[in-house]
Amino acid sequence: MSDQQLGTEPPAPAAQLAGAQQETAVSDYTESVVPLSARRSNFRMLLTFGSMQLVFGAVLVGYDARFQGMTLGRLIVAMAIAAAAMTVYCLGSANVGAVVGQTHAVTTRSIFGTLGSALVSLLLVIDGMGFYLFTVLLVITLGQALIGTLPAVALITAVLAFVMIINNYFGFTGLQRFAQFVAVPIIVVWGLYATIKSFTSVSAHQLAAVPHTAAPASFFLVVGAMVGLSTWGNEPDIFRYSKPGRASWWNFPTLVIPYVLGAFLFPIMGYMIATLSGQPSFAPSIKYFASFTLFGLSALMMIVLLVNQWAVQDGNLYIAINGAQNLLSRIPRWRRQYTVVGLGLVAAGLTYILPSLTKTFNIVTGIGAVTVPVASTIMAMDVFVLPRLLGLRRPLYRVATWPELAFANWPAIIALLAGTAVGVFTCGLVPGTAGFGKTYIGFPALQAWATGAAVYLILVAVISVVTKKPQARELLGYAAIKEQPSASTAG
């Protein structure tokens, strides 16, 4: 398969190419296709994605489910559904990045047009910063539960929000090295040890004595909590560094292993420890985790959790940075490092107005699951489904400049709004309504993704039937990029 087929630029003079590669390497290839020479092995991608999925929040999902009246059997089924749904979704989303080689944000330029790209980029910033701030608050809460009351806690929270930008300052390389050599090994060893110990310590009688509650959590509420925590939406940002081709598209282990550990095994481990502890309150439960899994060493538990959550923060900020960088790319000589530092300062300021930990979690996981992932699903439909069903193949072999863009791909924008509206309404996130914070209908994330995909395919099919191909491309907001003469960008 040629470089053109894989989505890289045509050959350039050696000196020009060397200079361009040096410049784009500094900016993390934000404005260009990641070249084949910079692509990573599937094992390294596995470690990076694993650092985003093996999180302590997944343990707490299972822990809380126990005290919300859910049996272990129902939790196992719920987590299996969550992991399966996320794997199917991620096969499309991640491979948009692997095939196109561009960030999520700049890919939206060619697919959504100027208006749609700005909208999706704004959602990336909101989602990324929301999860980033939640994780800062979680780290501080964990610290107070394990160590005790912290002095000047507001200042410490703000400083932590800024300090956690450090790995992102060095781009994808900084994220990957931290995940590969620090975060994943520590959390995997801790998680496997805790799981084995919990299964060998609990009795059948203890498992059967499920706590009764006046308002037990619904089955799909627990499924949705896991999906909201583990579905990032910006998978193309990470997997644009993976190698394209059939081996990448069907590389299930890279996606499945992190989901099996993070979205299936970790929640079950949390449930087992909850059974043993009998402590529904947050602070005593964290202390029990330290006592049960790390011999009562609260400081060691804090180090493990800090390393884990720091790796999560890398991914959270990466979402926001790439979205903001796309919005700010029109400013002459604007560099990625300015965006990193700027968002760090914004995060530090916003820590002073954060709501409670539980409220922040419910909001960010709900919004995160039904906004950007809908856009990613639409992108997967455009890149992989439309060429096969309707012969509409969008040129994506390079990053489109802003002057080359159409104003909007209206079917994509309508589909994004429709899917988001369904998701936001069914998970009770519409402010000012009676169901705000109370309504939860079905499986909101899956309903949002399916709505976005279905609406987009139907609208594009109608356009392709009633108009000629050149007119259809105009209505679908094709960028003014010439098609490559020999190959499809979708491989």
N, C-alpha and C positions, 0 to 999 in steps of 0.2 A: 504493500500500500504506500503510495507516495506521500510526501509532505503536504501537498495540496489536498489530497483526500483526507488527511488527518486534521485539516483546518489551520495549517500554518501559513505564513506569508510566502509569496514567491521569492526566489533567491535575490539577494542584494549584494552589492560590492562588499568585500571582506571588511574594509575599514568602517564602512557605514554600519554593517551588521554588528561588528564588535562594539561600536559606540552605542548603538541602539540597545543591545542586550545589557550593557553595563548600566545604562540609564533606567531601563525597565526593571532590572533586578533590584535597584534601590527602591523603586516604587512598588515592588511586589507584583509586577506585571498587571497593575490595576488598569492600564490603558492599552493593553496588548494581549495577544494570545500567548499562553505559557508555551514556550518552545519545547520540543521533544527532549532536548538535552536537560531541561529542568524538571521533567516529570519524575515521579517517585515510584518505587516498587509497591505492589499491593500490600506487602507486609508493613511497610512504613505508613501507608494510608490506613491500614487496620489500626495501628497504634494511635494515630492522630484521631481517627473517628472514635476509637475506644475511649479516649480521654474525654470526649464529649458525651458519652453515653453511660460510662461507669461512674455515676454520681451519687452522693449521699442522699440527695433528694429522692432517688428511686427507692432507697431503703425506707425512707420515711413514708412513702406511699403505702408500702406493705404494712409498716408499723401502725399507721393510722387506721388502715382497713380493719385491723383486728378489733380496735376499740369502737369502730363504726358498725359492728355487728356482722361482719362478713366472715364466712367460714373459709378454711384454707382451700377447700375444693373449688369454691366460687372464685377465690382470688387467683388460683392457678389458671382457670379458664379465662378470667378477665385479662390477665397478663399475657396469655397466649394470643388472645384476640388483638391486644394492643401491639405486641411485637410483630404479628403477621401483617396487620394493617400498615404499620410503619415501614416494614421491609418492602412491601409492594409499592408503596408511595415512593420510597427512597430509590428503588431501582430506576424509576423515571427521572427523579430530580437529580440524583447524583450523576447519572450518566449524561445529562445535559452538559454538566461541567466537564466530564471526561472527554466528550466528543467535541464540544465547541472550544474548550480551553480558555474560557473567559469567566470573569466574575459574574455572579448572579445579576448584579446591577447593570453592568455594561451590556450583558446579553439582552436585557429588557429593552435596550434602545432599538435594536433591530426588530424585536418581536412586538413590543407594545407601542412604539413610536415615542415622540418627545413627551407628550402628556402622560402616557402610561408609564414610561420609564421614571419620570419624576415622582409619580404616585407610588410606584412599587419601591423606589429608593427611599422615600419618606417612611413607608411602612417598615423597611429594613432598619432604619435608624430607630424608630419607635420600639420595635420588637427587641432589637439588640440592647438598647439602653434600658428597657424595662427589665429584661432578665439580668443585665449587668448590675443594676441597682438592687434587685432582689437578692442576688448572690452576695453582694457586699453586706446587706442587712442580715442575711443568714449566717455569714461568717462571724459577724459581731455577736449575734445571738448565741451561736455555738460557743464562742469564747467566754461569754458571760455565764453560760450554763456549766462550762467545764472549769473555768478558772475563778470565777466570781465577778463581782462588780468591777467594771473597768473605770478608771479615772478619765474625765474629759471624753466620754464616749462619743459625743457628737463630732469632736475634732478627730478622734481616732478613725471614725467611720469615713469622714471626708478624706483623710490622708490615705487610707486603704484604697478608696475608690480611685485615687490618682495613681498610687504606686502600682496597682495591678495592670497598668497599661504597658508595663515594661516589655513583655514578650512580643506584643503587637508592634512595638516600635521597630522591631527587626523583621517584621513581615512574617510570611509563612514559615521561614526557616526557624525563627524564634519559637513559634508555636509548636512546631514538630519536634524540635530537640527537647523541649521541656516535657512534652507528652511521652516521647520515646524513652528517655533516660530517667525520668523522675516520676511523673504522675501515674502512668499506667502500671508500671511494676509495683509501686507501693499499694495502690488501691486494689489490684488483682490479688496480691498476696494477702492483704487484710480481708478482702471479701471472701475468698475461698476458705480461709481459716475460720472466719466467723460463721460461714454457712455450715461447714462440717461440724463445728462445735455445737451450733444450735440444734442441728438435726440429731446429734448424739446425746443431747441433754434433755430434750423435751419428751414428755410422755403422751400417750394417746389420750389419757384422761384430761391432761392440761389442754390439748388441742380441742377437745370436744366442748370444754367449758367456755364457749364464746360469750364475751360480755354482752349483756342486753342493753339496748339504747332506745330511747323514745323515738328517735328519728334515724333509723339505720340508713347508711349510704346506699344509693341505688347502684346496681351492677355497672351501668355504663358511666356513672359518675366517676367510679374508680378507674375504669378503662380510660375515660377522657382525661383524668388527672395525669395518668402515665403518658398518654400520647402528647398532651400539652407540654409536659416536662421534657420529653425526649425528641420531639419533632422540631427541628431547627428552621427549616424552610430555605436556608441558604446553602444547602448541600453542594450546589455548583461551585461555591467559593472554595470549598475544601477539595472536592474531587476533580477540579480543573487541573490539579497537579498529578492526577493518576494517568496511567498510560491508556490511550484510547484503543478501540478494537474489540473484537468479540470476547477476548479474555477478560477485558474490563467489564463489559456489559453483563456477562454472566458470572462475575466473580462474587458469588453469594457469600463466601466466608467473610469478606471485608465488611459486609453490611450485617450479616446474620450474627456473627460472633458477638459484636458489641451489643446488639439488641437482646440476644439470649442472656448475656451476662447482666447488662444494665437494666433492661426492661422486663426481665423474667426472673432470673435468679436472685438479683438484689432485693426486689420487693418481697419475694418469698422468704429470704433470709431475715428481712425486717419484721415480717409477720411472726416468724418463729421466735425471734428475740422478744417481741412484744408479748408473746404467750408466756415466756419465762419471767419477764420483768413484772408484768401487771401494773405498769406505770404509764397511765395515759398522758400525764402532764409532760410538757416539753423538757424542762430542765432536768427533772429526775430521770427521764428516759435517756437523755444524752449521757448522763453520769453512769447509767446502767450499761450503755454501750461501751464506755471506757472500762468499766469494771469487768464486763463479761468477755470482751474481745481483746483488751490490751492490759489485762492484769491490774486494772484500777489506776493506770498511769494516765491521768487527765492531760498532762502536758504532751505526752506522746500521741494521744488521741487528737489533740488540737493540731499537732503537726500534720498528721495523716489527713485530717479534714481540710486544713488550709491548703496543702498541696493539691488535693482533689478539687477543691473549689476554685483554686487559682487556674487550674487547667480549664475548668468550665468557663471561667471569665475570659480566657483567651478566645474561645469560640464566640461568646456573647459580644465582645467588643469587635471582633472581626466582622460580624454581621453589620454592626452600625458603621464601622469605618468604611467598608466597601460601598455601602449605600450613600453615606455622606460624601465620599470621594467622587462618586458619580455626579452628585448634585453640584459639587464645587469645582468640577473639572473644567468648567468654562472660564474660570479665573486664570489669567495668564500666570505661569510659573508657580501655580499652587502645587505643593508637594504633599505626599501621603503623610509624612511625619507631622506636618502642621495639623492634619485632621486627627491624628492619634492624640496629640497633646491637647488639642482643643476639646475633644470629647472627654478626655480625662478630667479636664477642668470643669466641664459641664456636669459630669457625674459627681464630682466632689461637691459642687454646689447643690445638686438635687438631693443629696443625702439628707439635707436638713429638713426636707418637706415630705419624706417617705411616710406612707401609712403603715399600719401594723404588718408584721411578717405574713400572717395568714391572708389578709386582704390583698397584699401585694402579690402573693403567690397565685391566688385565684384569678386575679386580673391578668397578670402577664402570661400565665399558662393558657388561659382562655383565648386571649387575643392572639398569642403566638401561634396557636394551632389552626386558626381559621382565617388568617390574613395572608402572610407571605407564602405559606404552603399552597394556597389556592393559586397564587401566581406561578409557583414552581410547577404545579400540575398542568396549568395551561401551557407553559413553556415546553413541557415534555410532550404534550399533545401536538404542538406545533412542529417540534423537531423530529419526532419519531412516528407519529400517527398520520398527520396530514399528507406527507409525501407518499405514503403507501396507499391511503384511501382515496385521495383526491389529486395526487400528482402535484401538490403545491409545496415546492421546496424553497425555503427562504435562504438567501445567501448569508452564511454566518462564519465564513472562513477568516474574517478579520473583524476587529472592533469598528463599528460605524462611528463616524464623527457626527457631532450635533447637526451641522448643516446638511448632512446626507439623509437625515431622518424625515420620515413622514410625520405629520402632526400627531396622528393617533391611529392605532389599530382598534377601531371601535368594538368589533366583536370580542376582542380580548379584554378590553376595559369593562364592557358590559358583563362578561362572564366573571371577571374578578369581583365586581361589585355585587353580582347576584350570589356568588358562592360565599363571599364574606358576610353578606346580609343574612343568609340562611344560617351560617355558623354562629354569628353574633346573637341572633334572635334565639336560636334553640339552646344556647348555653347561658342565656340570661344576662347578657352584657349590654343591653340597650338602656342607657341612663334615662331616668324619668318615667319608666314603665313599671307596672305593678310586678312584673316578673324579674326586675333587676336584682341580681344576686340570689334569686330563688328558683327561677325556671331552669330546668335541664331536661330537654326532650331528645330522646334517642341517643345517637352518637354524633354530636355536633361536628367534630373535625371531619369524619368520613363523609357526612352529609354535605359539608362545605366543599370538600375536594371534588366529590362526585358532581355537585351542581355546577361548579366552575368548568369542569371538563365537558360535561354534557351540553351546557349552554354554548360553549365555544365551538364544539364540533357541529352542533345543529346550525348555528349562525353561519359558520364557514361553509357548510354543505349547501345551505340555501343560496349563499352568494355565488358559489361555484356553479350551481345549476342555472341560475337566472342571468348570469353575466358571462362574458367571455373572459378568458384567462388574463389578459392585460388589465381589464377593468377589475377583475377579482383581486389581483395583486395590489392595485391602487386602493381599493376599499379595505384591504387587509393591512395597509400601512407598511408595505415593503420599503426598506431603505434603498437609496439610490446607489446600490453597490452592484457592479456587474457580476453575473453568475460566472462561476468557474467553468471553463469549457468541457472538463473531462469527468468531474466527479461531484457527488453530493457531499455537503458538509455533515450530513447525518450518518455517513458511513453505511 
